[in-house]
Amino acid sequence: MEPRQLEKETSFVILGASGDLAKKKTFPALFRLFVHGDLPKDTLMMGYARSNMTQEEFHERISGHFKGTDEQKQAFLQRCRYMAGQYDDDEAFAKLNDALTKWEDERGGGQRNRVFYFALPPNVFVPVSHHLRKTCYADDGINRVVVEKPFGKDLETCSHMLKEMQSMWTEAETFRIDHYLGKEMVKNIIPLRFGNPVVEHTLNKYMVDNVQITFKEPFGTEGRGGYFDDFGIIRDIQQNHLCQVFSLIAMEEPESFTPEAIRDAKVNLLRSVKPISADDVLLGQYVAHNGKPGYKDDETVPKDSNTPTFAAVVLHVDNDRWRDVPFIMKAGKALDESKVEIRVQYRDLEHDIHNIERNELVIRIQPGEALYFIMNTKVPGHASETVPVELDLTYKHRFQDAYIPEAYEALILDCLRDEHSNFVRDDELEASWSIFTPILHAIDAGELPCEPYKYGSRGPEQLNDFIEKFGYKPKKNYEWPETNVKELCSKE
């Protein structure tokens, strides 16, 4: 089916408009799209939430993260309106529909295009969907619903949510956001792989020893401990964000590069992954260090909490391309740096040349988008030693005048263009939850303990032994960003 791009009058309704997600992500993304001329003609932004606010208070709240001129801000805010209402009140949603209809009638009322964005907690997804479908659905226009994670807590709750939502919205109308799919370097994985035979032909069990997908945050839960404790790092980061990255780097070439063919390839890959076993998991929970509080120092966190704030989990793919190649997912809070990257480590050479290190392909997702390949070269001069160096594509150096949109900006534009490839399909969700649910239930039951690690460290002390058990070899003579040749040679 041909995409149905929204080009004319469109009502963009943000449910949960008073919350942090709307303030920090959704409205700033819409503002950037407005500044760049990417919103449909005569778009109305309608905020809806339970908080009582005047229009002025609403405008002041959402504009705090806008980056632009005062003129641009005022022009955008003229298109932003606010309505207070409950999430379980038919009459409130009827008033919302009346307001949208009045605005649409003022512009001719020919086609009523409506996008409903759920910046909401998941416990109200279903009742809000019910009220919108009953009261605000436009029969004479295009309707779309954009849903934020989390999509359940395990396979059972996810399947229940999907079933309820599917009774109200078709899959074509549904856009499930995982904002990592909007990040520049994640969107670049498919062109990188399938546009470069020299890359794609090395991504297999004959060339690759292991793959690490790493997410590191240098701060803790910072007041969100009570919320975080219901989910933990695996549900918060690995089952969704990192699993999407894994799917793209490991999937087979799709039959075509249409959205559905790409999502078919991701689902096929996920269905070939074995459920995670206890032997393939290392869990951690940060403790106080250097004046920084520990996870359980948060008054909203139970003192007996076994919720992991760090996890290293290993995925095993049971197919001809990747069999026996471990994919090591690491994610944690209160670590030593901020970083998200994919690191493909190739196998050792069969011949023995002094100091030859493993080649690595590294895709740095953030901060500072980059792609580099670590290879071996002779040390310049009379020395015969070799040293690992990188062929480096750092975006800010190579593409100095490029505008790289924020993830939410890119994904909202994809929604307006009816581009589904960067959104999560229903069977993709169920396949992913099937991998993680057994180990999550074991953690919830207290069967897997969390190892303590210091705030600001790399994670639990057992981390190096754990990843090396699955084949990873750290670099010995690699220095970033420069190599001191004299010092290197003096070590030999």
C-alpha positions in Angstrom: 0.0 0.0 0.0 1.3 3.4 -0.9 2.2 5.7 2.0 -0.4 8.3 2.9 1.7 11.4 3.7 0.1 14.1 5.8 0.6 17.3 3.8 -2.4 19.5 4.6 -4.3 20.6 7.7 -3.4 18.2 10.5 -4.4 18.2 14.2 -1.5 16.9 16.3 -2.9 16.0 19.7 -0.4 15.4 22.5 -1.9 13.4 25.4 0.0 14.0 28.6 1.0 17.5 27.5 1.9 18.6 31.0 4.5 15.9 31.6 8.3 15.9 31.2 8.3 13.8 28.0 6.1 16.3 26.2 8.0 19.3 27.6 11.5 17.9 26.9 11.0 15.8 23.8 7.7 16.0 21.9 7.1 19.7 21.7 10.8 20.6 21.1 10.8 18.1 18.2 7.6 19.6 16.8 9.2 23.1 17.1 12.3 22.0 15.1 10.1 20.5 12.4 8.1 23.7 12.3 11.3 25.8 12.0 12.6 23.6 9.1 9.2 23.7 7.3 8.5 20.0 7.7 5.1 20.1 9.4 2.0 19.8 7.3 0.4 23.1 6.2 -1.7 24.6 9.0 -0.8 22.1 11.7 -2.5 22.6 15.1 -0.8 21.3 18.2 -3.4 20.5 20.8 -2.1 19.6 24.3 -4.4 17.6 26.6 -3.7 16.6 30.2 -5.2 16.6 33.7 -3.4 19.7 34.9 -5.3 23.0 35.0 -3.3 25.6 33.1 -4.0 28.7 31.2 -2.8 29.0 27.6 0.0 31.3 28.8 1.1 28.9 31.5 1.0 26.1 28.9 3.1 28.1 26.4 5.6 29.0 29.1 5.9 25.3 30.2 6.5 23.8 26.7 8.8 26.5 25.3 11.6 26.1 27.9 13.5 23.7 25.7 13.0 25.5 22.3 16.1 26.6 20.5 15.3 29.3 18.0 14.5 33.0 17.7 11.8 34.7 19.6 9.9 35.2 16.3 10.1 31.5 15.6 8.9 30.6 19.1 5.9 33.0 18.9 4.9 31.8 15.5 4.9 28.2 16.7 3.1 28.9 20.0 0.3 30.5 18.1 -0.4 27.0 16.8 -0.3 25.4 20.3 -3.5 25.2 22.4 -4.3 23.5 25.6 -7.2 21.7 27.1 -7.5 20.1 30.6 -9.4 16.9 31.0 -9.4 13.5 32.7 -8.3 10.3 30.9 -11.4 8.4 31.8 -14.1 11.0 31.1 -16.3 10.7 28.0 -17.5 14.3 28.3 -13.9 15.7 28.4 -13.0 13.8 25.2 -16.2 15.0 23.6 -15.0 18.6 24.3 -11.6 17.8 22.8 -13.3 16.5 19.7 -15.5 19.7 19.5 -12.4 21.9 19.7 -10.6 19.9 17.0 -13.7 20.0 14.8 -14.1 23.7 15.2 -10.5 24.4 14.2 -10.9 22.0 11.2 -14.1 23.7 10.1 -12.4 27.1 10.2 -10.0 25.7 7.5 -12.6 24.2 5.3 -13.3 20.8 7.0 -12.5 18.9 3.9 -10.3 16.2 5.4 -9.8 15.8 9.1 -6.3 14.4 9.7 -5.5 13.6 13.3 -2.4 12.3 15.0 -2.8 11.3 18.6 0.6 11.2 20.5 0.6 9.3 23.8 3.1 11.0 26.1 1.4 9.0 28.9 2.1 6.3 31.5 1.3 2.9 30.0 -1.5 2.2 32.6 -3.8 4.7 30.7 -2.9 3.6 27.1 -6.0 1.4 26.8 -8.6 3.7 28.4 -7.4 6.7 26.5 -7.4 4.7 23.3 -11.0 3.7 24.0 -12.1 7.3 24.5 -10.2 8.6 21.4 -11.6 5.8 19.1 -15.1 6.3 20.4 -15.2 10.1 20.5 -12.3 11.7 18.5 -11.8 9.4 15.6 -12.2 11.2 12.3 -14.1 9.1 9.8 -13.5 11.6 7.0 -9.7 11.8 7.4 -6.5 10.0 8.3 -6.0 8.9 11.9 -2.7 7.9 13.5 -1.8 7.0 17.1 1.8 7.3 18.3 2.6 5.2 21.4 5.7 5.5 23.7 7.3 2.6 25.5 7.1 0.7 27.8 5.0 -1.8 25.8 4.2 -4.1 28.8 6.5 -5.6 31.4 6.8 -9.1 29.9 5.3 -11.2 27.0 1.9 -11.7 28.7 1.3 -8.0 29.5 2.6 -6.9 26.1 0.3 -9.4 24.3 -2.6 -8.1 26.4 -1.9 -4.5 25.5 -1.5 -5.3 21.9 -4.8 -7.1 21.8 -6.6 -4.3 23.4 -5.1 -1.6 21.2 -5.6 -3.6 18.0 -9.3 -3.8 18.7 -9.3 0.0 18.3 -6.5 0.9 15.9 -5.2 -0.9 12.8 -1.5 -1.7 12.6 -1.3 0.8 9.7 -2.6 3.5 12.0 -0.2 2.6 14.9 3.3 3.9 15.3 5.1 2.5 18.4 8.1 4.7 19.1 11.4 3.4 20.2 13.4 6.6 19.9 16.7 4.8 19.3 15.3 4.0 15.8 15.4 7.7 15.1 19.1 8.1 16.0 21.3 9.0 13.1 23.8 6.1 13.5 21.1 3.5 14.1 19.4 4.7 10.9 22.7 4.3 9.2 23.2 0.6 10.0 21.2 -0.6 7.0 23.0 1.6 4.5 26.4 0.8 6.1 25.8 -3.0 5.9 24.0 -3.5 2.6 25.6 -0.6 0.8 29.1 -1.8 1.5 30.0 -5.4 0.6 33.4 -5.0 2.4 31.4 -4.6 5.6 28.5 -7.0 5.0 30.7 -9.9 3.9 32.6 -9.8 7.2 29.5 -9.9 9.4 29.3 -13.7 10.0 30.5 -16.5 12.2 33.6 -17.1 10.1 34.9 -13.6 10.6 33.4 -12.3 13.9 34.3 -13.6 17.3 31.9 -11.5 19.4 29.8 -8.4 19.3 29.2 -5.9 22.1 26.4 -3.5 22.3 27.0 -1.0 25.1 24.9 1.6 26.8 26.5 3.6 29.6 25.0 6.5 31.7 27.2 8.4 34.2 24.3 9.2 36.5 21.9 7.2 38.6 18.1 7.2 38.8 18.2 10.8 40.1 14.8 10.8 41.9 13.2 8.3 39.5 14.1 5.3 41.7 10.5 4.5 42.6 9.5 4.4 39.0 12.7 2.6 37.8 12.4 -0.1 40.5 9.3 -1.4 38.8 11.2 -2.0 35.6 15.0 -2.3 36.0 17.7 -1.7 33.4 16.8 -4.7 31.2 13.2 -3.6 30.6 14.2 0.1 30.5 17.1 -0.2 27.9 17.9 -3.7 26.7 14.6 -5.3 25.7 13.8 -2.3 23.6 16.6 0.1 22.6 19.5 -2.3 22.5 17.4 -5.1 21.0 16.5 -2.8 18.1 20.1 -2.1 17.5 20.9 -5.8 17.7 18.2 -6.6 15.2 19.6 -4.2 12.6 23.2 -5.3 13.0 22.4 -9.0 13.0 19.4 -9.5 10.6 19.7 -11.0 7.2 19.3 -8.8 4.1 15.6 -8.1 3.6 13.9 -9.1 0.4 13.5 -5.4 -0.4 14.1 -2.2 1.5 10.4 -1.4 2.0 9.3 -0.8 5.6 7.5 -4.2 6.0 10.4 -6.2 4.4 12.8 -4.6 6.8 10.6 -5.4 9.8 10.1 -8.9 8.5 13.9 -9.4 8.5 14.1 -8.1 12.1 11.3 -10.5 13.3 12.9 -13.4 11.6 16.2 -12.6 13.4 14.5 -12.3 16.8 12.7 -15.6 16.4 16.0 -17.3 15.9 17.4 -16.1 19.2 17.4 -18.5 22.2 15.8 -17.3 25.4 18.5 -15.9 27.8 19.8 -18.4 30.4 21.1 -17.6 33.9 24.6 -18.4 32.8 24.5 -15.6 30.3 23.7 -12.8 32.7 25.6 -10.6 35.1 23.6 -8.2 37.2 24.7 -5.2 39.2 23.3 -2.5 41.5 25.3 0.7 42.2 26.3 1.7 45.7 27.5 5.0 47.1 30.9 6.2 46.2 32.8 9.5 46.2 29.9 11.4 47.7 27.4 10.0 45.2 24.4 8.1 46.7 23.7 4.5 46.1 20.6 3.2 44.4 19.0 2.1 47.7 19.7 5.5 49.3 16.7 6.8 47.3 13.8 6.8 49.8 11.4 5.6 47.1 13.4 2.4 46.5 12.7 -0.6 48.8 15.7 -1.4 51.0 15.5 -5.1 49.8 15.3 -4.2 46.1 16.9 -6.7 43.7 16.3 -4.5 40.7 19.4 -4.3 38.5 20.8 -1.0 37.5 23.4 -2.8 35.4 23.1 -5.9 33.3 25.3 -7.7 30.9 23.3 -10.3 29.0 24.4 -12.5 26.1 22.2 -13.4 23.2 22.8 -16.5 21.1 21.5 -16.6 17.5 20.6 -20.0 16.2 21.1 -19.5 12.5 23.7 -20.2 9.9 25.2 -16.7 9.9 25.7 -16.2 13.6 25.7 -19.6 15.3 28.3 -19.6 18.2 28.9 -15.9 18.0 27.9 -14.2 21.3 26.2 -10.8 21.3 27.0 -9.2 24.6 24.5 -6.4 25.6 25.7 -4.2 28.4 23.7 -1.4 30.0 24.0 0.5 33.2 23.5 3.6 35.2 26.0 5.4 37.5 28.9 4.3 35.3 32.2 6.0 34.4 31.1 7.7 31.2 28.2 8.4 28.8 28.4 6.1 25.7 26.3 4.0 23.4 28.2 1.9 20.8 28.3 -1.3 18.8 31.7 -3.0 18.8 32.2 -5.9 16.4 35.4 -7.8 17.3 36.8 -10.0 14.6 38.6 -13.3 15.1 42.3 -13.8 15.6 44.6 -14.4 12.7 45.8 -17.9 12.2 49.4 -16.8 11.6 51.5 -15.2 14.4 52.8 -11.7 13.8 54.2 -10.0 16.9 51.7 -7.8 18.7 48.9 -8.2 16.2 45.6 -7.2 17.8 42.1 -8.1 16.7 40.4 -5.9 14.2 37.2 -4.1 15.4 34.4 -2.3 13.7 32.9 0.3 16.0 29.7 2.3 15.5 29.4 5.0 18.1 25.8 6.0 18.4 26.4 8.7 21.0 27.8 11.1 22.1 29.4 12.3 18.9 28.3 10.1 16.0 31.2 8.1 14.5 32.2 5.0 12.6 35.7 3.6 12.8 37.6 0.5 12.0 40.5 -0.6 14.2 43.3 -2.2 12.2 47.0 -3.0 12.6 49.9 -1.0 11.1 53.6 -0.8 11.4 55.0 1.8 13.8 56.5 4.6 11.7 60.3 4.7 11.5 62.9 2.0 12.1 60.8 0.1 14.5 59.3 -3.2 13.4 56.5 -3.2 16.0 52.8 -3.0 15.0 50.2 -0.9 16.6 46.4 -0.8 16.3 45.0 2.4 14.7 41.7 3.5 13.4 40.2 4.4 10.0 38.0 7.1 11.4 34.7 8.6 10.2 33.7 11.1 12.9 30.7 12.9 11.7 31.5 16.3 13.1 34.8 16.3 11.2 33.6 14.7 7.9 30.2 16.4 7.7 30.9 19.8 9.2 27.8 21.5 7.8 25.3 18.6 8.3 22.2 19.1 10.3 21.5 15.9 12.3 18.0 15.9 13.7 17.2 14.7 17.1 15.6 11.2 17.3 12.1 12.4 18.2 12.2 14.9 15.4 13.2 12.3 12.9 10.5 9.8 14.1 7.6 12.3 14.2 8.5 13.3 10.6 8.5 9.6 9.7 5.0 9.3 11.2 3.8 12.2 9.2 5.2 10.6 6.0 3.7 7.2 6.9 7.1 5.7 7.0 6.8 2.6 9.3 10.3 1.1 9.0 11.6 2.9 12.1 8.7 1.9 14.3 8.1 -1.3 16.2 5.6 -3.8 14.7 3.4 -6.0 16.9 5.0 -9.4 16.1 8.4 -7.8 16.6 7.5 -6.8 20.2 6.2 -10.3 20.9 9.4 -11.9 19.5 11.6 -9.6 21.6 9.6 -10.2 24.8 9.9 -14.0 24.2 13.7 -13.7 24.5 13.7 -11.7 27.7 10.7 -12.8 29.7 12.1 -16.0 31.2 15.1 -14.3 32.7 13.1 -11.3 33.8 10.7 -13.5 35.7 13.8 -15.2 37.4 15.1 -11.8 38.4 11.7 -10.7 39.7 11.6 -13.9 41.8 15.0 -13.1 43.4 16.7 -16.1 41.7 19.6 -14.0 40.3 21.3 -11.6 42.7 22.8 -8.2 41.9 26.5 -7.6 42.4 27.3 -4.3 44.0 29.4 -1.8 42.0 30.6 1.7 42.9 28.9 4.8 41.5 31.2 6.0 38.7 32.9 2.6 38.0 32.7 0.4 34.9 30.2 -1.9 36.6 30.6 -5.0 38.8 34.2 -6.2 39.4 33.2 -9.5 37.7 32.6 -7.7 34.3 35.9 -8.3 32.7 35.9 -12.0 33.5 32.3 -12.2 32.3 32.9 -10.7 28.8 36.2 -12.4 28.4 34.5 -15.7 29.1 32.5 -15.1 25.9 35.6 -14.3 23.8 36.2 -10.6 24.1 39.9 -9.6 24.1 40.7 -6.0 25.3 43.3 -4.0 23.4 46.8 -3.9 24.9 48.6 -1.2 22.9 45.7 0.9 21.7 45.7 4.6 22.7 43.1 7.2 21.7 43.4 9.8 20.1 47.2 9.6 19.6 49.9 7.0 20.0 53.2 7.9 21.6 55.6 5.9 19.5 58.7 6.4 21.7 56.7 5.2 24.8 55.3 2.3 22.8 58.7 1.1 21.6 60.2 1.4 25.0 57.7 -1.2 26.3 58.9 -3.8 23.9 
